[in-house]
Every structure is written in C-alpha cells, then in structure tokens.
Amino acid sequence: MKKFSLKKIIAIIAICLVVIISAGLVVKFVFFNNGNDYRVNAKEIEYNKTFGVDFKQEYPSENLLAINTKNAPFAYADTSLFSGKRITKIDIPVSEVISKDAKQYFTIYTVKSNLVKVDGSVSINDCAQYKIYIPESEITSVKLNKWISIDLSSYFIFVEEDETLAFFNFEDPVICGYSNTAGYDYIYNLSDKGQEEKDKSILMEVYTDDLPNLSGKKASVIGDSISTFEGVSNNVEMNSTIGENRVHYPRQDYRDIDSADKTWWGRTINSTGMDLCVNNSWSGSRVFNNDGAAYQTRCTELHNNQGEQPDVIFVYMGLNDFAGEVPIGSFKKLSKVYKNNAYIEPTNFAEAYAIMIHKMKERYKNADIFVMTSPVIGRKYMPELLGEYNQVMIDVANYFECPIIDLANYKAYSYVDCTVDGSHPNQRGMDIMADLLVRSLKAYYA
C-alpha cells in the first residue's frame, strides 16, 4: 500500500475543498436562475408582399396622374385584403408634395369593413388614423413623380379582422399618383356617401406581418401611471378593488392617446386577439413602500369580478421605485423572503419585487407572467442606477422562470423621441412598446 506524506495529504485535502466549494458555487448559481436566461428574443419584423406586388414595374410613376384628394379618403372595395395583419411597409407613387421639408405626410385609416360600401357613411374622426411622413431625403422637388418606400414598422398599424385600409385626407400635403386602369376597385368619399370608381386605381404595394393568434387568452396588467387609462385601470366593474386607482392617461398633453386602444397594452392585447381581464395600474405607485405598493395585495387582484383568471400577466413596474431612490437590495432565493409559510416584511426593492412575483405565481398558477424591464427616463437620466433595478427584475424573473421583455435594452425606444415628458410615452412610444411585446409574444408562443 502506497504511503502519503503529511504534506501530500494536506495538498489532497486542499484540492478536495476547492472542488467542493467550486461545485457548491456552481450549484448555487444553477439554483438561483436554473442556468437559464429567460429574456425573450423577439421575432424579426416580416415584410410580406400582400398587395400590388408588381405595381412599381407595371406602372412607372411618371406615367401616373395626380389624384384629386377632394374625394378622399379612398378605401379598397375588397375589405379582406389585410384582415388580421400588421402593415409593415408601403411603396407609394408620390406625384406632388406641398413643400420641400420634413412635414410632408399622407394619412392611412383603418375602417370597419361593413361601413365601406356605396351609399355608406363613415366619420373619419371615428377611425384610427396614422400620419405617414415621407423621409425628407426623398423630397428633392415639389413635383416628385417617383415611387417611395416607407417602413411602417414603428407605426404599429394593425388591421382587425373586421377592418380594411383607407388612404388620404383632403388636407394631406402629399398627393399620390393614380392610373385610369380598371381592376383594383376603390370606394371613394367615405366621409360622404361612398362612390365606387371602376376605371381608376390608386396603386400602392403593401407589405404585412402576420401576428400571433392568442384568441381565448385573457390578459391582465399590473403597472404604474404609464399603464393607466381612465375608466379601465380604475373600473370597479372589472375588479372591485381598483376603484381608487389614480390614473394618468388621457391628458391634454397626450392628445394622440385618446383611447385605451392606443396604449401599449391596448394595442398588444387587441392585435393578438386576447381579451383584457384586469388592468390594475396605479399612477405614482411603486413595487415597494408607498400607497398602492404592488407587493402587498394588488399583485393578487388581477382576476375579474366574474372570477375569470388571467392567462397572461404583464408586469411593468419599477420606474417609481428608481425615481424615488428606494433601496435596491438583492435577491438570492425564496427562503430569504418566505419563511414558515409567511412573507417577511421587505426592506428593499429586490425583496418586494420577489414577493410580488411569487404571490402572482401562487395565485395565478396557470398564467404566463411577463416581466418588463424599464427604459431610461429623461427627467432622471441615471442609466447605471436604473440598470441595477432592472438587473433585480431580471434576477427575480430568472429565478421564478418568468419570460422577460427587455424594453430597457430595446434601442428603438428613447425618452427623447418616445415620451412627452421624458417618462410617459407618446403615441410613438406606445407603438414601439407594442411592437416589441407583440413580436416577443409571437416568439414565445411559436
């Protein structure tokens, strides 16, 4: 039998200790987040040619006539062309613009299909409308006569199953070209009585993206002012506990967000076919330590008065904790915040956030809980500090295996272009948020 010296024995023991400690660290790490990162990689935007595939070749813009926009808006007589799709790009033959600047736009409407008919009448003020701006680099003259391609992915134009598209307003500074070719019928004068034109065709190539069909799922939201809307996030008929919730939207400052359908969550839920279960958002609220603290009871008040449970929960909170400089803390494992079948009284953001998510997991066992990180805000531009709060959200979500929508690292969202006051989204901000969410849902449920 081989004999070992005391020195060799000590060395072997030391090596074993290192291996055991290292293994322990690895086990601890794997236990902490299961070795996985649950951030959802959103699907790329698709540009599927849906209508007018060869118009640019068949109808050179210099051969087209300037349209008379006094008869606008114009809608397709075939109202099924874009049903249930998102419009991602459009190629349009621009005949004229009013001036050589960045203010040149034309209008796209989504209109209920049953209203698009001869002798019908549509109030364009009741239709969703989008001002589509021509890139200034394309405007070389007021008489353009050329095809221009415009990416519409940041507009989030969604055509519902019972809707179609209509184009142009008589006040638009952009004039399109048309052909005397028959075959692509339009309904004219939607705001009057509708006049069907058989011998004229407005020519546009339209690209779309198919959206995920999540019909049958119910979605709930828990958030702060960014997710509020009067009559929804404080609607006691939806949930009897939310009547006192303070709201931020709509406001005079955000004239373009005049309905819940134009919020990030409204666009996301409607365009994927889901139904809203409960929106429990409270202006000014935090996860921890103030009125409406989400970790207390709000996180378990996401079912409606009829007892219907959410299938999907969007958690968009943390900005007010950051703005209020709530202590960040850290989260390692559940047993630190949940002991002897009871939650501790949290002392920091991390503990409160973990308690909130765990309560939701326990109360709504069959729901997919999507954790959303927070983008930098202008009125408190401290990205490194906000990053620490976001890292807590990511750590907690990973621990509880919740999918993460990492809005904080979505380059398209900026507080300069996407908010009114450096914090609350304008319509562009709402659309960009919805864009990321819908593409993330498409990837997650693929």
CORMO-V99653 format. One line per field, one symbol per residue. ss: DSSP state (H for helix, E for strand, C for the rest). phi: phi as a letter, one per 30 degrees, with the letter a starting at -180 (. if undefined). psi: psi as a letter, one per 40 degrees, with the letter a starting at -180 (. if undefined). Layout:
# CORMO-V99653
ss->???
phi->???
psi->???
This chain:
# CORMO-V99653
ss->CCCCCHHHHHHHHHHHHHHHHHHHHHHHHHHHHCCCCCECCCCCCCCEEEECCCHHHHCCHHHCEECCHHHCCEEECCCCCCCCEEEEEEEEEEEEECCCCCCCEEEEEEEEHHHCCCCCCCCHHHCEEEEEECCHHHCCCCEEEEEEEEECCCCCEEECCCEEEEECCCCCCEEEEEECCCCCCEEECCCCCCEEECCCEECEEEEEEECCCCCCCEEEEEECHHHCCCCCCCCCCCCCCCCCCCCCCCCHHHCCCCCHHHCHHHHHHHHCCCEEEEEEECCCCCCCCCCCCCCCCHHHCCCCCCCCCCCEEEEECCHHHHHCCCCCCCCCCHHHCEECCEECCCCCHHHHHHHHHHHHHHHCCCCEEEEECCCCCHHHCCHHHHHHHHHHHHHHHHHCCCCEECHHHCCCCCHHHHECCCCCECHHHHHHHHHHHHHHHHHHCC
phi->.dccdeddddddddddddddddddddddddddbhibccdddddddcbcdcbiecedddbeddcccddcddcddcbddddcebeiccdcabcbdddbbdacadcdbbccccbdddcdadidbbdddccdbbdccdeeddccadcdhadbcbdcdddhcccdecbbcbbibdcddccccbcdddkbdbcchddcbibdcccbbdcbcccbbdcdccejdccbbbacedcdaeibdbcdddadccdcddbccdbddcddccaddcdddddddddcidcdcbcccbdidcdbiaeiedddcedcccccddidcdcbbccbbkddddddhdediabcaeddcbbhibddddcadddddddedddddddbdcddccccdcddcddbdbedddedddddeddddddchcdccdddccddcbddccbdbibcdddddeddddedddddddddcd
psi->hhiiidddddddddddddddddddddddddddfeeihehhhiiihighhdifdeddddghdeeiihihedeiihihdheedeheihhdihhhhhdiidigaeehiihhihihdeegiheihhhdeeihihhhhhhddegeidgdfihhhhhededghhhidfiiiiiiieehehhiiiiehiegiihifdebehhhheeihhhihhiihhiihfieihhihhaaddeihhecefheddheeedehiidiiiddfdegeideeidddddddeeeiihchhgihheiidhfahfhdecddeefeiideehiidhhhhgiddddddefhhdaihdidedehhffiiihieidddddddddddddddgdeihhhhhihiiidegggdddddddddddddddddefhihhgddehddhidddeideedhiadddddddddddddddddde.
